[in-house]
Each structure stands twice: as C-alpha cells, then as structure tokens.
Amino acid sequence: MTLPEPTPSDLIPSERMQWLLEKLAMEDAGLGDPTQLSPVEGRALAEQTNQRWNTDLPEMTSTDFAVPASEGHTIECRLLSPSNANGLIMFIHGGGWALCSRDTHERAARLLGLESGAHVLTFDYRLAPEAPYPDGLKDCLTVWEAILGGHDKLRDCGRPSAVAGDSAGANLALSLLLSLQTDGKTLPDAALLFYGVYDANFQTVSYCDQRDGPGLTREKMKRYWDWYVAKTDLRSTPLVSPMQASDAQLLALPPLFLNAAAIDPLRSDTENLVRRLRSLGRTDPYILYPGVVHGFMQMSLELPEARLAATEAGRAFRELTGN
C-alpha cells in the first residue's frame, strides 16, 4: 500500500536537532563507538553517555524488585507509578539487544507513564552477544508471565495493559506478541512501538540514504545483528524479524501504535511494516517525526520532538486501550 515518502526537508535535522548533534559531537569526542568495543566496554560507555538524558526525572513512585527466571537467573525490574496511575505498560528498552538498561531509559519511561496515566514496568533482560537470541526474548516472556500471574508488586496496577519498546526493544515487544499468539497465551491490549527493528534487510531505502547516520549507522546495525543472531538463517524467522510473520499472524495482533524518525537507517523498517498492516486492512496509527535521528525519544531534556512523541504515545495508549 502507498505510504507517503519523507520529503527532502524531512531528512534535514531540525534547528534544535542540529544544535544537539553538534553538542553531542563535542561531548563525546574521543569516546569511541560502543559497537567497536568489547560488549562490556560498550555497555559501560552506553551507561555513561546516557546519564545526560536521565536527570531532572519526573517525580513518581519507583519500586525495584526481581522476578525469578526458569533458567536460574533473576530479572531486575523497576515499577514507575505516577500519582493516580491506572493500567500497566511493560517497557522494553532498546540498545541493539546488547547495550543499555532500565537506568539508561529511566526518563523516557517516566515520561511515558506521565503522559499515559499508567504504571510503567522496566527491566534488565539478558544482553547479546553473551546471551543471544532467544535469551532476551525469553526474559521478556518471563516478565509478561509475572504480570499475568499477579506478582505481588504488580497486582494493584490494574488493566488495561500494553507492551512498549524502542528500537531493539520494539523488536522484542513485537516478537513477544507473536510468541504469545503462537502459544495461545494472553496478549496485551495494545503495543506502542518506537522506531523499531523489524527486519534484517540492509538494502532498504533508509538503510541506503541514512547508512552513515548521523547517530545510528548501517554498520552499527550489522554489528548489533551479528551479536544478537549470528546464524543468518534464523534472521528470516518471525520471532527475530517480525516482518516475516504471516498475514494471519499480523491480523491477529492487538492494536499497535508505531512511530519512526525520518533521519534513521531503521525508518524503512517501520514504513514497510505499516504498509503491510494497511494492505491487510488494519488502521494502526503511525507518526513520522521529521528532522530527528534514531533514539530521539531519549532526548526529552533538550528536544521538543521527544516530548511531543511521549505525549502522542501516551494519548495512543489511552485511545487504543480505552484507559
């Protein structure tokens, strides 16, 4: 189905985005590329550079607890609860399946809670390459089962519920829905998917026109994919690349909200998924944000588009779930 392509002006950083890119370039000069470091070093760098986005946190109750996993480890969780919150959003952080944590995405998760009026549950799933596919997805399933099972820290959150994620977190969120669907288990009422990874096709329009960034690049994404799913034959399976799901699987999904950044190698992943959904007669809302780069929702302290995206995601949660 036809979807309007970004205009040339959409692919030019907004004035504020350009200012911020220049500021980040100065702040990060000499720090290196986390995808070219060891995973441990890369994670440390991601934690360090994301600290700047996680100050001046919106006030709300924060409760840390652990969920045991069948593999013998525990999954560290954090429940963020605005005043008078109702409903629960399970938020899966991005970072190429290999970097970042509930701490790096704290402010973004809190903003989503404020704008949605819901509790937001974040957690630290196992990361690649030490824990490649399907380990991170299994942890997401374990946390979802804890929600359904009425974990004592979650039983007062109420319904409706949604799953959300950014970038690789959006991939895991959509893969979670497909896995639950296949197993005949209870699905969330909706999903909020922010500039996600939905396929392993590095020749899309945006992988070509935005291959060198700014920010995320095609080579960085290839590195993330190599860490997460080294066996390339697995990349064509729906739980790894949700674009490979059948029409029937996509039709059976709960309502989705999708957004994308115009200046992003992953833009076409969302555009192609939206085209597919609309060709099936679905009307899931989709927003393209012009003039911003991948990961822009992390930048709410400095970027108006990030605050707007949180507001529109919160509105989508309420509209899709009737909350």
C-alpha positions in Angstrom: 0.0 0.0 0.0 1.2 3.5 -0.8 2.7 5.4 2.1 3.9 9.0 1.7 7.7 9.0 1.5 9.6 11.6 3.6 10.3 14.8 1.8 13.9 16.1 1.3 13.3 18.6 4.1 12.2 15.8 6.5 15.7 14.4 6.2 17.4 17.6 7.2 17.9 17.9 11.0 15.7 20.5 12.6 17.4 23.5 14.1 17.3 22.1 17.6 18.3 18.6 16.4 21.3 20.1 14.6 22.4 22.1 17.6 22.1 18.9 19.7 24.1 16.8 17.3 26.9 19.3 17.4 26.7 19.4 21.2 26.9 15.6 21.4 29.8 15.5 19.0 31.8 17.8 21.2 30.8 16.0 24.4 31.6 12.5 23.0 34.8 13.4 21.1 37.3 10.6 21.7 35.0 8.2 23.4 34.8 5.8 20.6 32.0 3.7 19.1 30.4 1.2 21.5 29.9 -1.3 18.7 33.6 -1.4 18.1 34.5 -2.0 21.7 34.1 -5.2 23.7 30.4 -5.7 24.8 31.4 -4.9 28.4 33.2 -1.8 27.4 30.4 -0.8 25.1 27.8 -1.2 27.8 29.8 0.9 30.2 30.1 3.7 27.6 26.4 3.5 26.8 25.6 3.8 30.5 28.0 6.8 30.8 26.7 8.7 27.8 23.0 8.1 28.6 23.4 9.6 32.1 22.9 13.1 30.5 19.3 12.1 29.4 18.4 10.9 32.9 18.5 14.0 35.1 15.6 16.1 36.3 13.4 13.0 36.5 9.6 13.5 36.7 8.6 12.7 40.2 6.8 9.4 40.8 7.0 6.3 43.0 9.8 3.9 42.0 9.9 0.3 43.2 12.7 -2.1 42.4 12.2 -5.9 42.7 13.3 -9.1 41.0 11.5 -11.7 39.0 13.0 -15.3 39.0 13.5 -16.9 35.6 13.3 -20.6 34.9 17.0 -20.6 33.7 18.0 -19.9 37.3 18.8 -16.2 37.0 16.7 -13.2 38.2 15.4 -10.3 36.2 15.8 -6.9 37.9 12.6 -4.8 37.4 11.5 -1.3 38.2 7.9 -0.2 38.6 7.3 3.5 38.0 4.0 4.8 39.2 2.7 8.3 38.6 0.0 9.5 41.0 -3.4 8.0 40.3 -2.0 5.7 37.8 -4.2 3.0 36.2 -3.1 0.3 33.8 0.3 -1.0 33.1 2.8 -0.6 30.3 5.6 -3.1 30.1 8.5 -1.1 28.6 11.4 -2.9 26.8 14.5 -0.7 26.4 16.5 -0.5 23.2 20.2 -0.7 22.6 20.8 -3.1 19.8 19.9 -6.1 22.0 23.4 -5.6 23.5 23.5 -2.3 25.3 21.5 -0.1 27.7 19.3 -0.9 30.7 16.3 0.3 32.7 18.6 3.1 34.0 19.5 4.4 30.6 15.8 4.7 29.7 14.5 5.9 33.1 13.4 9.4 32.0 11.8 8.2 28.8 9.9 5.5 30.8 8.8 8.1 33.3 7.5 10.5 30.7 5.6 7.6 29.1 4.0 7.0 32.5 3.1 10.6 33.0 1.6 11.0 29.5 -0.3 7.7 29.6 -1.5 7.9 33.2 -0.3 4.3 33.6 2.3 2.4 35.6 5.4 1.6 33.6 7.4 -1.5 34.3 11.0 -1.5 33.0 13.5 -4.4 33.4 17.0 -5.6 32.5 16.8 -8.6 30.1 19.9 -10.6 29.2 22.0 -9.0 26.6 23.8 -10.2 23.5 26.4 -11.4 22.5 26.8 -13.3 25.8 23.1 -14.0 25.7 22.0 -14.1 22.1 18.5 -14.8 20.7 16.3 -16.1 22.2 17.5 -15.3 25.7 16.4 -11.7 25.8 13.0 -12.6 24.4 12.6 -15.4 27.0 13.2 -12.8 29.7 10.5 -10.6 28.2 8.1 -13.6 28.2 9.0 -14.3 31.9 8.2 -10.7 32.9 4.9 -10.8 31.0 4.0 -14.1 32.8 4.8 -12.3 36.1 2.3 -9.6 35.1 -0.4 -12.1 34.2 0.4 -14.2 37.3 -0.3 -11.3 39.6 3.1 -10.7 41.0 2.7 -9.0 44.4 4.4 -5.8 43.2 2.1 -5.6 40.1 -1.3 -6.9 41.2 -2.6 -3.4 42.0 -1.7 -1.9 38.7 -5.0 -2.9 37.1 -5.9 -3.2 33.4 -5.6 -2.3 30.6 -2.1 -3.4 29.8 0.3 -2.7 26.9 3.8 -3.6 25.9 6.1 -0.9 24.6 9.7 -0.6 23.3 12.1 1.5 21.4 14.5 0.3 18.7 15.6 -3.3 19.6 13.1 -3.1 22.4 10.3 -2.6 19.8 11.6 -5.7 18.0 11.3 -7.6 21.3 7.9 -6.2 22.0 6.5 -7.3 18.6 8.3 -10.7 18.9 6.7 -11.1 22.3 3.3 -10.6 20.8 3.9 -13.1 18.1 5.3 -15.7 20.6 2.3 -15.3 22.9 0.0 -15.6 19.9 1.7 -18.8 18.7 1.5 -20.3 22.2 -2.2 -19.4 22.7 -1.4 -17.2 25.7 -3.0 -13.9 26.8 -1.7 -10.9 24.8 -1.5 -7.2 25.9 -4.4 -5.0 25.0 -2.1 -2.8 22.8 1.5 -2.2 21.8 3.5 1.0 21.4 6.4 0.6 19.0 9.0 3.3 18.7 11.4 3.4 15.7 11.8 -0.4 15.8 13.9 -3.1 14.1 11.6 -5.4 12.2 13.7 -7.0 9.5 17.3 -7.9 8.7 17.3 -6.3 5.3 20.2 -3.8 5.0 19.2 -2.7 1.5 16.0 -0.7 2.3 15.6 2.9 1.2 16.5 4.3 4.7 19.4 1.8 5.2 20.8 3.3 2.0 20.0 7.0 2.3 20.9 7.1 6.1 23.6 4.5 6.1 26.2 6.9 7.6 23.9 8.5 10.2 24.1 10.9 12.0 23.8 8.7 15.0 22.9 5.1 14.2 24.5 3.8 11.0 24.1 0.7 8.8 27.4 -0.7 10.0 26.4 -0.3 13.7 23.2 -2.2 13.0 25.1 -5.0 11.2 27.2 -5.3 14.3 24.1 -5.5 16.6 22.6 -8.2 14.4 25.8 -10.2 14.4 25.8 -10.1 18.2 22.1 -10.9 18.6 21.6 -13.5 15.8 25.0 -14.7 14.4 23.2 -17.5 12.4 21.9 -15.7 9.5 19.3 -18.4 8.6 17.5 -17.5 11.8 17.1 -13.9 10.8 14.2 -14.8 8.4 12.1 -16.2 11.2 9.2 -14.1 12.6 10.4 -14.1 16.2 13.7 -12.5 15.0 12.3 -10.4 12.1 8.6 -9.7 12.7 8.2 -8.5 9.1 8.5 -12.2 8.2 5.3 -13.0 10.1 2.3 -14.4 8.1 -0.6 -12.2 7.2 -2.7 -14.2 9.7 -0.3 -13.5 12.5 -0.2 -9.8 11.7 -4.0 -9.6 11.5 -4.4 -11.3 14.9 -2.1 -8.8 16.7 -3.7 -6.3 19.2 -3.9 -2.7 18.2 -0.5 -1.1 17.6 0.9 2.4 17.7 4.0 3.0 15.6 6.4 5.9 15.1 9.6 6.5 13.2 12.4 9.1 13.0 13.0 10.4 9.5 16.8 10.5 9.8 17.2 6.9 10.7 18.5 3.8 8.9 15.6 1.9 10.5 12.9 4.3 9.2 12.0 1.9 6.4 11.5 -1.0 8.8 8.6 0.9 10.3 7.3 2.2 6.9 7.4 -1.3 5.4 5.6 -2.8 8.4 2.9 0.0 8.3 2.4 -0.7 4.5 2.0 -4.4 5.2 -0.5 -3.7 8.1 -2.6 -1.3 5.9 -2.6 -3.8 3.0 -4.3 -6.2 5.4 -7.0 -3.6 6.2 -5.6 -2.6 9.6 -5.6 1.0 10.6 -2.9 1.1 13.3 -1.8 4.8 13.9 1.6 5.8 12.7 3.6 9.0 13.1 6.8 10.0 11.3 8.8 12.7 13.1 10.8 14.8 10.6 14.2 16.3 11.2 15.2 13.9 14.1 17.5 11.0 14.4 17.2 7.4 15.8 16.8 7.4 19.5 15.4 10.9 19.7 12.8 10.0 22.4 15.8 9.7 24.8 16.5 13.4 24.3 13.4 14.9 26.1 15.6 17.3 28.2 16.7 19.1 25.1 14.4 18.1 22.2 10.8 19.3 21.8 10.1 16.4 19.4 10.9 13.9 22.1 8.4 15.5 24.5 5.8 15.6 21.8 6.4 11.9 20.9 5.9 10.9 24.6 2.7 12.9 24.7 1.4 11.3 21.5 2.4 7.8 22.7 0.5 8.4 26.0 -2.5 9.5 24.0 -2.3 6.4 21.8 -2.2 4.2 24.9 -5.4 5.7 26.2 -7.2 5.6 22.9 -6.2 2.1 22.0 -7.0 0.7 25.4 -9.9 2.9 26.5 -8.0 3.8 29.6 
